[in-house]
């Protein structure tokens, strides 16, 4: 995974050059472009106006999987615990009833019961939590 830091608002030119790969070498682009992400200040679309929003993807950084490899398949037994902002936990737990979700920005003591339940659900040794 390649993460472009746009906190200084200086990556538009870099992103435009990387995106040019889609025209010059489409097969390579299918393999490379899904592995590139940026964070920080919003990028300016070519010919567009500057976006004021910030990009924050720290919740999904470990979940990049290029589709050209094969379908990404897993079930809830492959998930120890889900990560999301605290205000979205109820929504995610409704979607995946067997999986507990936590906000990693909060003290883990807040989620001790969920972490223990996840360990027990997957029959993991207590040293994991």
N, C-alpha and C positions, 0 to 999 in steps of 0.2 A: 504494500500500500504506500502511496506517495501522498503526503499531506502538504498542501501549499498554505503557508501562513500569510494571510492577507490582513493582518492586524495593522500594518503600516499603509494599507491601501495602495499597494504597488505591484500587484500580481496580474492585472488585466492583460498586459502584453504577453506574459508567460502563458496564461490560459489560452489566449488566442493562438499562440504558436503551437501549443499542444493540440488544440482542437483542429488545426490544419491537417493533422494526421488523418482525420476522417476522409479528407479528399485525396490526399496523396497516397495513402496506403490503408484502404478500408479494412482489410483483413487484420492487419496489425492493430488498427484502432479498436476493433472489437475486443482484442485481448488486453490492451493497455488502458484505454479510457475509463472503463469501470473501476479501475484501481486507483484513480486519481480523485482527490477531493480537496476542497479548500475550507478554511475556517477564518473567521474574522469579519472584516467589513465586506459588504455585498459587492459583487463584481458588476462591471458595467457591460450590459449586452452590446454586441457590435452594432453601432449605429443608434444605440439607445441612450437613455439617461441613467445617471448613477442611482443605484438602489441604496436606500438608507438602512435597510434591514441588515442585521448581522447573521452570519451562518454559524450555527453551533451544532455540531453533529457528534459530540462526544458520546452520546448514547449508542451510536451505531457503528463506531469505528471498527470494531472487531467482526462486523457482519458483512463485509464486502466479499462477494463471491461472483466472479465473472460468469455470466450465463452461457458463454460459449463452451465451458467445460462440461456441463451436464446439469440437469435439474438439481437443485439443492433440496435434499429431502432430510427431514428429521422428525422426531416425535417428542412429546413432552418429557419422556424419560431421558432425553439427551440434554435437557435444560435443568441446571441446578437452581438458578434463581434468575428472574428477569430484572432488568434495570430500566428505570424511567423516572421522570420527575414525580415528586410526591403527589402533585395534584392530578396525575393521570393513572395512578395505581389502580383505583377501582375500575376504570375502563379496561385496562389491560387484563386484570384478573377476571373480569367478566368474559373476555374473549378466550382466555386460556385458563379455564377453571382449575386445572391441576397444578398450575405454576404460581408461586408467590412472587411478587414484585417488590422491589425496594428502591429507594432513592440513594445512590451511593454518596451523595453529598452530605447526607445526614449521618449522625453517629450510629454505628452498627448496633449499639445497645438498643436503639429504638426498634430494631427489627429482629431481636434475638429469637423470639418465638418462631418467626417465619423461617429464619436460617436453620434452626433446629428441625423444624418440620420438613424442610427441603432435604436436609441430610437424612432424616429418617425415611422419607418417601423413596429416596434412591438407595437406601441401605448403605450409606457411606460411613466411614469411620468418624468418630467424634473429633478427631484431630483436624478434619477438613474445615470445621467451623470455628 
